[in-house]
Amino acid sequence: MDPAREFFPAGQGAGGIDRLVPAGELVARFVAEAEAALGRATAPA
C-alpha cells in the first residue's frame, strides 16, 4: 500500500460507534428501509 495514494480515516468514524449490531440485523433494517422508500416512491399521489 502506498500511503501517499491511499488513506483510510478509520479513527474519525470509530468514535461514533456505540454498539455492535449483528450483520443479519443490519441487512433486515436495510431491506425494511428500502421497501418503505420504494413504497413511498410508487404510491399514488
C-alpha positions as CSV (number, residue, x, y, z in Angstrom):
1,M,0.0,0.0,0.0
2,D,1.2,3.5,-0.9
3,P,0.3,5.9,1.9
4,A,0.7,8.8,-0.5
5,R,-2.1,7.5,-2.7
6,E,-4.4,5.8,-0.2
7,F,-5.9,7.0,3.1
8,F,-8.2,5.2,5.5
9,P,-9.6,7.6,8.1
10,A,-10.9,4.8,10.3
11,G,-10.3,6.8,13.5
12,Q,-12.8,9.5,12.5
13,G,-15.7,7.1,12.4
14,A,-14.6,4.8,15.2
15,G,-15.6,7.3,17.8
16,G,-19.2,7.2,16.6
17,I,-19.7,3.5,17.3
18,D,-21.7,2.9,20.5
19,R,-22.7,-0.7,20.0
20,L,-22.1,-3.6,17.6
21,V,-25.0,-4.8,15.6
22,P,-25.1,-8.3,14.0
23,A,-24.9,-8.3,10.3
24,G,-28.3,-10.0,9.9
25,E,-30.0,-7.3,11.8
26,L,-28.3,-4.6,9.6
27,V,-29.5,-6.4,6.5
28,A,-33.0,-6.7,7.8
29,R,-33.0,-2.9,8.6
30,F,-31.7,-2.1,5.1
31,V,-34.3,-4.2,3.4
32,A,-37.1,-2.7,5.5
33,E,-35.9,0.8,4.8
34,A,-35.6,0.1,1.1
35,E,-39.1,-1.4,0.9
36,A,-40.5,1.6,2.7
37,A,-38.8,4.0,0.4
38,L,-39.9,2.1,-2.7
39,G,-43.5,2.0,-1.3
40,R,-43.4,5.8,-0.9
41,A,-41.9,6.3,-4.3
42,T,-44.5,4.2,-6.1
43,A,-47.6,5.3,-4.0
44,P,-50.2,7.2,-5.9
45,A,-50.1,11.0,-5.2
